[in-house]
Amino acid sequence: MMRFRKAFVALLVCCLLLGVAMVVGAEGEHKHSYTWEDISKATCDETGIKRGVCSCGDQIYEYPAALGHDWGEWVTTPATCTKTGSQVRTCKRDLSHTESITLPMLDHSMTPWQLFERATCTKAGKETRRCATCDTKPEEREIPATGHNWSPWQIEKTATCMETGLQKSHCLNGCGEKPKTQDVPKIDHNWSEYRLVKAAECEVDGSSESVCLFGCGTTPKTKVLPKLGHNLANKTVTKNATCIEKGQIKESCTRCSYFKLTDVPALGKNQPNGHKFGTWGSRVEPTCTKAGSEKRSCSDCGREETRSISMIPHKSNGIWVDEREATTKQMGLQVTHCSVCGNVASQRNVAPRNFRYEVATYAHGPQASEFPGGSSAAPILYLDLTQDSDQRYALVTEDGWLVGYARVTVAGGTVRVSVEKTVEANVMRYRAWGMFPDVTTARMVDYENSLPFDQAVKGPGEHCVITLNMLTNYYQGGANEKFSDGLMAPGSGMSYQELYLQMLQMSEQSGE
């Protein structure tokens, strides 16, 4: 039927196309107006056919799409644990069309396991369960035998160090099983500390023993204490060896009466000891230029010994002669000569008048204690580091002599210190200088801790305090002159007194 309908539709389409062609050819101005009718209506799964007819006899066709199913609600038949279920729905337009889904069977709803037969120590038990819904699936499983529940071991017979013991254990489940028994091993002997039985002697072994403290009567353990041997600590010389006769030494044991005698061989002629020397003789008298000597000999072997006699002192003629002229670098030297041999008999260092050695010297300035807050007696130089300057300050000995100048250069906040002498012959040793932020910290520094000379050192701020000290060798006179505050400081146009006051004023202006 379906095949016939499709062939008929195709034939109608051909006829319509032929009629349209003829009409267009005959009447070029006619416009079709169709009246529609259903030849077959569309269903859920098949297309429909509609025909349009024009007054001119022309026909056309349309084919409405299949409608698709208009499903109703699902109708459910529930599944159980023994039978599948289903869901079915029906098309509202065509009741002959249905659709179904199979629902799988449900799992069995098993009850909890229930004890059927209790397990014992030696026999398995059993428990069962079944489906609470269908009552068609009974199950059972074995409960393993519990095994015996043995009690802790209980001593039936206590073990000793001579006999084994016995212990038992019974089943706590009350099954009537025969108790288990087990031997308890013998315990070890409880040996005591070894006690002395016989003390060891120099030539005889001693012994000690240990007994079991449990009182079991077993044979005690014994230990041999080795013989001590002789302790030959006391040595005495019973006869001294000489150059021709042997000697003897006796060594006695400190623990017993045993003693040992040992011969000491004769010392012989070439040994220094053991001789019978006579008095010293054959004397050669010493002089102030040559040592003397004397001899002695052994009456037994004839060995001779000679010893030196020290030279006698020179005899000074009492006339002191200048040997070396004194300078600022070293003292002078005077000597006297021997009236016997003419050699130097004695000598002495001399310091000519007005020569001074190792005198403490300082850069001249006010003491730190003269400034507010200062406590040290050290002479200081107070510097303004905000102004570049090049100033010479007097180097004055502790006895008041001007021996040189400290050249202090301030440049860009740094300080350079150099030393100049008034006389080239002056010797200035152990020179040292230090720099401090204020007078409260100012102090003399030693040679080991001095800042470097002839080198710029960065200052601590806008102002600083320096100290300078040394030891000087010099001649009191000539170019070295007595120091006075009224002397003019080189290159400053001021006296040292004015420089002194200027430093105090600088301190007051800076707030120190």
C-alpha positions as CSV (number, residue, x, y, z in Angstrom):
1,M,0.0,0.0,0.0
2,M,2.8,2.4,0.9
3,R,4.6,1.6,-2.4
4,F,1.4,2.4,-4.4
5,R,0.9,5.7,-2.7
6,K,4.5,6.9,-3.5
7,A,4.0,6.0,-7.2
8,F,0.7,7.8,-7.4
9,V,2.3,10.9,-5.9
10,A,5.1,10.9,-8.4
11,L,2.6,10.7,-11.3
12,L,0.5,13.6,-10.0
13,V,3.7,15.8,-9.8
14,C,4.5,15.1,-13.4
15,C,1.0,16.0,-14.6
16,L,1.0,19.2,-12.7
17,L,4.4,20.3,-14.1
18,L,3.1,19.6,-17.7
19,G,-0.1,21.6,-17.1
20,V,1.8,24.6,-15.7
21,A,4.0,24.7,-18.7
22,M,1.1,24.7,-21.1
23,V,-0.8,27.4,-19.2
24,V,2.2,29.7,-19.0
25,G,2.8,29.3,-22.7
26,A,-0.9,30.0,-23.5
27,E,-1.7,32.7,-21.0
28,G,1.3,34.7,-20.0
29,E,-0.7,37.1,-17.7
30,H,-2.8,34.5,-15.6
31,K,-2.0,34.3,-11.8
32,H,-2.9,31.0,-10.1
33,S,-5.1,30.9,-7.1
34,Y,-5.2,27.4,-5.5
35,T,-7.8,25.7,-3.4
36,W,-6.3,23.1,-1.1
37,E,-7.5,19.7,0.0
38,D,-5.9,16.8,2.0
39,I,-5.3,13.7,0.0
40,S,-3.7,12.0,3.0
41,K,-3.0,13.5,6.4
42,A,0.5,13.3,8.1
43,T,0.8,10.7,10.9
44,C,3.3,10.2,13.7
45,D,5.9,8.6,11.5
46,E,4.7,9.3,7.8
47,T,4.4,12.5,5.8
48,G,1.0,13.7,4.5
49,I,-0.2,14.9,0.9
50,K,-2.0,18.2,0.2
51,R,-3.2,19.2,-3.3
52,G,-3.9,22.7,-4.5
53,V,-6.2,23.2,-7.6
54,C,-6.4,26.5,-9.6
55,S,-9.5,27.6,-11.6
56,C,-7.3,27.2,-14.7
57,G,-7.0,23.5,-13.9
58,D,-3.4,23.8,-12.6
59,Q,-2.6,21.6,-9.6
60,I,0.3,21.6,-7.1
61,Y,1.1,19.4,-4.1
62,E,2.6,19.8,-0.7
63,Y,3.9,17.1,1.7
64,P,3.4,18.0,5.5
65,A,6.2,16.4,7.7
66,A,5.5,13.5,10.0
67,L,4.1,14.7,13.3
68,G,6.2,12.5,15.6
69,H,4.7,10.7,18.6
70,D,2.8,12.5,21.3
71,W,3.7,10.3,24.2
72,G,1.6,9.9,27.3
73,E,2.9,9.3,30.9
74,W,5.0,6.3,31.8
75,V,3.2,3.5,33.4
76,T,5.5,1.6,35.8
77,T,5.4,-2.0,36.9
78,P,8.0,-2.1,39.7
79,A,10.8,-4.7,39.7
80,T,11.3,-7.1,42.7
81,C,14.3,-9.2,43.8
82,T,12.9,-12.1,41.8
83,K,11.3,-10.4,38.7
84,T,12.2,-7.5,36.4
85,G,9.9,-4.5,36.2
86,S,9.0,-2.3,33.3
87,Q,7.9,1.2,32.2
88,V,5.4,1.6,29.2
89,R,4.0,4.7,27.5
90,T,1.5,5.1,24.6
91,C,1.2,7.7,21.8
92,K,-1.9,9.8,22.2
93,R,-2.4,10.1,18.4
94,D,-2.0,6.4,17.6
95,L,-2.7,4.0,20.5
96,S,-1.0,1.2,18.5
97,H,2.4,2.9,19.1
98,T,4.0,2.1,22.4
99,E,7.5,2.3,24.0
100,S,8.8,0.2,26.9
101,I,11.9,0.0,29.3
102,T,12.8,-3.0,31.3
103,L,13.7,-2.3,35.0
104,P,16.4,-4.7,36.4
105,M,15.6,-6.9,39.3
106,L,16.4,-5.5,42.7
107,D,19.2,-6.8,45.1
108,H,17.9,-9.1,47.8
109,S,17.4,-7.3,51.2
110,M,19.3,-9.7,53.4
111,T,18.5,-9.8,57.1
112,P,21.4,-9.5,59.7
113,W,23.3,-12.7,60.4
114,Q,21.7,-14.7,63.1
115,L,23.4,-17.3,65.3
116,F,22.2,-20.8,64.5
117,E,24.9,-22.8,66.3
118,R,27.5,-21.4,68.7
119,A,31.2,-22.2,68.0
120,T,33.2,-23.9,70.7
121,C,36.9,-24.3,71.4
122,T,37.2,-27.3,69.0
123,K,34.0,-27.2,66.8
124,A,32.9,-24.6,64.3
125,G,29.5,-22.9,64.7
126,K,27.0,-21.6,62.2
127,E,25.0,-18.4,61.4
128,T,22.2,-17.8,58.8
129,R,20.3,-15.0,57.1
130,R,17.6,-14.7,54.3
131,C,16.0,-12.2,52.1
132,A,13.4,-10.2,54.0
133,T,11.4,-9.5,50.7
134,C,11.2,-12.7,48.9
135,D,12.1,-15.3,51.4
136,T,13.7,-17.3,48.7
137,K,17.4,-16.8,49.2
138,P,18.5,-18.4,52.5
139,E,22.3,-18.2,53.3
140,E,24.5,-19.7,56.0
141,R,28.2,-19.4,56.9
142,E,30.6,-21.1,59.3
143,I,31.8,-19.5,62.5
144,P,35.4,-20.7,63.1
145,A,36.2,-22.7,66.2
146,T,37.3,-20.2,68.9
147,G,40.3,-22.3,70.0
148,H,41.2,-22.7,73.7
149,N,41.4,-19.5,75.8
150,W,44.4,-20.6,77.9
151,S,44.9,-18.9,81.2
152,P,48.2,-17.4,82.2
153,W,50.8,-19.9,83.4
154,Q,50.4,-20.8,87.1
155,I,53.4,-22.2,89.0
156,E,52.8,-25.6,90.3
157,K,56.4,-26.2,91.4
158,T,59.0,-23.4,91.7
159,A,62.3,-24.0,89.8
160,T,65.6,-23.8,91.8
161,C,69.2,-23.8,90.7
162,M,69.2,-27.6,91.2
163,E,65.8,-28.7,89.9
164,T,63.4,-27.8,87.1
165,G,59.9,-26.4,88.1
166,L,56.4,-27.0,86.7
167,Q,53.7,-24.6,85.5
168,K,50.1,-25.2,84.2
169,S,47.5,-23.5,82.1
170,H,43.7,-24.4,81.7
171,C,41.1,-23.3,79.2
172,L,39.1,-20.4,80.5
173,N,36.1,-21.3,78.3
174,G,35.3,-24.2,80.6
175,C,35.4,-26.8,77.8
176,G,36.8,-29.5,80.0
177,E,40.1,-29.8,78.0
178,K,43.0,-31.3,79.9
179,P,45.3,-28.5,81.3
180,K,48.6,-27.9,79.6
181,T,51.8,-28.4,81.6
182,Q,55.3,-27.0,81.0
183,D,58.6,-27.4,82.7
184,V,60.2,-24.3,84.1
185,P,64.0,-24.3,83.5
186,K,66.4,-24.4,86.4
187,I,67.5,-20.9,87.4
188,D,71.2,-19.9,87.4
189,H,73.1,-20.0,90.6
190,N,73.2,-16.7,92.4
191,W,77.0,-16.5,92.9
192,S,78.4,-14.2,95.5
193,E,81.3,-11.9,95.1
194,Y,84.6,-13.7,95.4
195,R,86.0,-13.7,98.9
196,L,89.6,-14.2,99.9
197,V,90.4,-17.7,101.1
198,K,94.2,-17.5,101.0
199,A,96.2,-14.4,100.2
200,A,98.8,-14.7,97.4
201,E,102.4,-14.4,98.5
202,C,105.6,-13.6,96.7
203,E,106.3,-17.2,95.7
204,V,102.9,-18.9,96.6
205,D,99.6,-18.7,94.7
206,G,96.5,-17.6,96.7
207,S,92.8,-18.4,96.2
208,S,89.3,-17.0,96.5
209,E,85.9,-18.6,96.2
210,S,82.3,-17.7,95.3
211,V,79.2,-19.6,96.7
212,C,75.6,-19.8,95.6
213,L,73.5,-17.4,97.7
214,F,70.4,-19.7,97.3
215,G,72.1,-22.1,99.7
216,C,71.8,-25.0,97.3
217,G,75.0,-26.6,98.5
218,T,76.6,-26.8,95.1
219,T,80.4,-26.8,95.0
220,P,81.8,-23.2,95.3
221,K,83.6,-21.7,92.3
222,T,87.3,-21.1,93.0
223,K,89.8,-18.6,91.4
224,V,93.6,-18.8,91.7
225,L,95.3,-15.6,92.8
226,P,98.7,-15.6,91.0
227,K,101.8,-15.4,93.2
228,L,102.9,-11.8,93.5
229,G,106.7,-12.1,92.8
230,H,109.2,-10.2,94.8
231,N,108.9,-6.4,95.0
232,L,112.6,-5.4,95.1
233,A,112.0,-1.8,95.9
234,N,114.4,-1.2,98.7
235,K,117.9,-0.7,97.3
236,T,121.0,0.0,99.4
237,V,124.6,0.2,98.4
238,T,126.5,-2.2,100.7
239,K,129.9,-1.3,99.1
240,N,130.8,1.6,96.8
241,A,132.7,0.7,93.7
242,T,136.1,2.4,93.2
243,C,138.4,2.8,90.3
244,I,140.0,-0.6,91.0
245,E,137.5,-2.5,93.2
246,K,133.9,-3.6,92.4
247,G,131.0,-2.5,94.6
248,Q,127.8,-4.2,95.7
249,I,124.0,-3.3,95.8
250,K,121.5,-5.1,98.0
251,E,117.8,-5.2,96.8
252,S,115.2,-6.3,99.5
253,C,111.6,-7.4,99.0
254,T,109.1,-5.1,100.7
255,R,106.8,-8.1,101.5
256,C,109.2,-10.9,102.7
257,S,112.7,-11.5,103.8
258,Y,114.1,-12.2,100.3
259,F,117.0,-10.1,99.1
260,K,119.2,-10.0,96.1
261,L,122.9,-9.0,95.9
262,T,124.3,-7.4,92.7
263,D,127.9,-6.7,92.0
264,V,128.8,-3.3,90.5
265,P,131.9,-3.4,88.3
266,A,135.0,-1.4,89.2
267,L,134.8,2.1,87.7
268,G,138.2,2.0,86.0
269,K,140.9,4.6,85.5
270,N,138.9,6.7,82.9
271,Q,135.8,7.2,85.1
272,P,135.6,10.5,87.1
273,N,134.3,8.9,90.3
274,G,135.7,6.4,92.8
275,H,139.2,7.7,92.9
276,K,141.4,8.4,95.9
277,F,142.7,11.8,94.8
278,G,145.4,13.6,96.7
279,T,145.6,17.4,97.3
280,W,145.8,19.8,94.4
281,G,149.4,20.6,93.4
282,S,151.7,21.5,90.5
283,R,150.2,25.0,90.5
284,V,150.6,27.5,87.6
285,E,149.7,30.9,88.9
286,P,147.1,33.0,86.9
287,T,147.7,36.5,85.6
288,C,145.4,39.3,84.4
289,T,145.8,38.0,80.8
290,K,146.1,34.3,81.3
291,A,144.3,31.6,83.5
292,G,146.4,29.4,85.8
293,S,146.0,25.7,86.5
294,E,146.6,22.9,89.2
295,K,146.8,19.1,89.2
296,R,146.0,16.1,91.5
297,S,146.2,12.3,91.0
298,C,144.6,9.0,92.3
299,S,146.7,7.0,94.7
300,D,145.1,3.7,93.5
301,C,145.2,4.0,89.6
302,G,147.3,7.1,89.0
303,R,144.5,9.0,87.1
304,E,145.3,12.7,86.9
305,E,142.9,15.7,86.9
306,T,143.6,19.3,85.9
307,R,141.5,22.3,86.7
308,S,141.7,25.9,85.6
309,I,142.3,28.9,87.9
310,S,140.5,32.1,86.8
311,M,142.5,35.1,85.7
312,I,143.0,37.7,88.3
313,P,141.4,41.2,87.8
314,H,143.2,44.0,86.1
315,K,144.8,46.6,88.3
316,S,143.5,50.0,87.1
317,N,146.0,52.8,86.9
318,G,143.1,55.2,88.0
319,I,143.4,57.4,85.0
320,W,140.2,57.8,83.0
321,V,140.6,58.4,79.3
322,D,137.8,59.5,76.8
323,E,137.2,56.6,74.4
324,R,134.0,57.8,72.7
325,E,132.6,61.3,72.5
326,A,129.0,61.8,73.7
327,T,126.2,62.7,71.2
328,T,122.5,63.0,71.4
329,K,122.3,59.5,70.0
330,Q,124.5,57.8,72.6
331,M,126.4,58.6,75.8
332,G,130.2,59.0,75.8
333,L,132.6,56.2,77.0
334,Q,135.7,56.5,79.4
335,V,138.2,53.8,80.2
336,T,141.1,53.1,82.5
337,H,144.1,50.8,81.7
338,C,145.8,48.0,83.7
339,S,149.0,49.0,85.3
340,V,150.4,45.4,84.7
341,C,149.4,44.5,81.1
342,G,148.2,47.8,79.7
343,N,144.8,46.4,78.6
344,V,141.4,48.1,79.5
345,A,140.8,47.6,83.2
346,S,137.4,49.2,83.5
347,Q,134.9,51.5,81.6
348,R,132.0,53.8,82.3
349,N,129.3,55.8,80.3
350,V,129.4,59.5,80.7
351,A,126.9,62.2,79.8
352,P,128.5,65.6,79.3
353,R,127.1,68.6,80.9
354,N,123.8,69.8,79.4
355,F,123.2,66.5,77.4
356,R,119.7,64.9,78.2
357,Y,118.5,61.4,77.2
358,E,115.0,59.8,77.0
359,V,113.2,62.9,78.2
360,A,109.3,63.0,77.9
361,T,108.2,65.5,75.3
362,Y,104.6,66.8,74.5
363,A,102.9,69.0,71.9
364,H,102.3,72.2,73.9
365,G,98.7,73.1,74.6
366,P,96.2,73.4,77.5
367,Q,95.5,70.4,79.6
368,A,92.2,68.5,78.9
369,S,91.1,69.3,82.5
370,E,91.0,73.0,81.7
371,F,88.0,72.5,79.3
372,P,84.5,71.9,80.6
373,G,84.0,68.1,81.2
374,G,87.7,67.3,80.8
375,S,89.5,65.4,83.6
376,S,92.9,64.3,82.1
377,A,96.1,66.2,82.7
378,A,97.3,65.4,79.1
379,P,98.3,68.5,77.0
380,I,95.9,68.7,74.0
381,L,95.5,70.6,70.7
382,Y,91.8,71.5,70.0
383,L,91.1,71.6,66.3
384,D,88.3,73.1,64.1
385,L,87.8,70.6,61.3
386,T,85.4,72.9,59.3
387,Q,88.2,75.3,58.5
388,D,91.3,74.1,56.5
389,S,94.6,75.2,58.2
390,D,98.3,74.5,58.5
391,Q,99.7,75.2,62.0
392,R,103.0,74.5,63.8
393,Y,102.7,73.8,67.6
394,A,105.7,73.6,69.9
395,L,107.2,70.3,71.0
396,V,108.3,70.9,74.6
397,T,110.3,68.6,77.0
398,E,109.0,68.1,80.5
399,D,111.9,70.2,81.8
400,G,110.8,73.1,79.5
401,W,113.0,73.0,76.3
402,L,111.8,73.7,72.8
403,V,113.1,70.8,70.7
404,G,110.8,70.8,67.6
405,Y,107.4,71.4,66.1
406,A,104.3,69.4,65.5
407,R,103.0,70.4,62.1
408,V,99.2,69.9,62.1
409,T,97.4,70.2,58.7
410,V,93.6,70.3,58.5
411,A,92.1,69.7,55.0
412,G,88.6,68.6,54.1
413,G,87.8,67.2,57.5
414,T,91.1,65.2,57.7
415,V,94.1,65.7,60.0
416,R,97.8,65.1,59.1
417,V,100.5,65.2,61.8
418,S,104.2,65.6,61.1
419,V,107.2,66.2,63.4
420,E,110.0,68.8,62.7
421,K,113.2,69.1,64.8
422,T,114.8,72.4,65.8
423,V,118.3,70.7,65.6
424,E,119.0,67.7,63.3
425,A,121.0,66.1,66.1
426,N,117.9,65.8,68.3
427,V,116.7,62.2,68.6
428,M,112.9,61.7,68.9
429,R,111.9,58.1,69.8
430,Y,108.6,56.3,70.5
431,R,106.5,59.0,68.8
432,A,102.8,58.6,69.2
433,W,99.6,60.6,68.6
434,G,95.9,60.1,69.0
435,M,92.7,61.8,67.9
436,F,89.5,62.0,70.0
437,P,86.0,63.5,69.5
438,D,86.1,65.7,72.6
439,V,88.1,66.5,75.8
440,T,86.2,64.0,77.9
441,T,87.8,61.1,76.0
442,A,91.2,62.6,75.4
443,R,94.3,60.7,76.8
444,M,97.9,60.0,75.9
445,V,98.4,57.0,73.6
446,D,101.4,54.6,73.5
447,Y,103.7,53.9,70.6
448,E,101.9,50.6,69.8
449,N,98.5,52.4,69.4
450,S,99.6,55.5,67.6
451,L,97.9,56.9,64.5
452,P,100.2,57.1,61.4
453,F,102.4,60.2,61.0
454,D,102.6,62.1,57.7
455,Q,99.2,60.6,56.6
456,A,95.7,62.2,56.4
457,V,93.4,60.7,59.0
458,K,89.6,61.3,58.8
459,G,88.3,63.3,61.7
460,P,85.3,62.4,63.9
461,G,83.1,65.4,63.1
462,E,83.3,69.2,63.0
463,H,85.8,69.4,65.9
464,C,88.4,67.0,67.5
465,V,91.1,66.9,70.1
466,I,94.6,65.4,69.5
467,T,97.5,64.5,71.8
468,L,101.2,63.9,70.8
469,N,104.0,62.6,73.0
470,M,107.5,61.1,72.6
471,L,111.0,60.6,74.2
472,T,113.7,63.0,73.1
473,N,117.6,63.1,73.4
474,Y,118.8,66.7,73.1
475,Y,121.5,69.2,74.1
476,Q,120.4,72.0,76.4
477,G,121.6,75.0,74.4
478,G,122.5,76.1,70.9
479,A,119.4,76.0,68.6
480,N,117.5,74.3,71.4
481,E,116.1,77.1,73.6
482,K,114.0,77.4,76.7
483,F,110.3,77.4,75.9
484,S,108.1,80.4,76.8
485,D,104.4,81.2,76.1
486,G,105.6,84.5,74.6
487,L,107.5,82.8,71.8
488,M,105.9,83.2,68.3
489,A,104.4,80.1,66.7
490,P,106.0,79.8,63.2
491,G,103.7,80.9,60.4
492,S,100.8,81.9,62.7
493,G,101.5,85.5,63.6
494,M,100.5,84.6,67.2
495,S,102.3,83.7,70.3
496,Y,101.9,80.3,71.9
497,Q,99.9,82.0,74.7
498,E,97.5,83.4,72.1
499,L,97.2,80.0,70.4
500,Y,96.5,78.5,73.9
501,L,93.6,81.0,74.5
502,Q,92.3,80.6,70.9
503,M,91.8,76.8,71.5
504,L,89.8,77.5,74.8
505,Q,87.6,80.0,72.9
506,M,87.0,77.5,70.1
507,S,85.9,74.9,72.7
508,E,83.4,77.4,74.3
509,Q,81.9,78.4,70.9
510,S,81.4,74.7,69.9
511,G,79.4,74.1,73.2
512,E,81.9,71.8,74.8
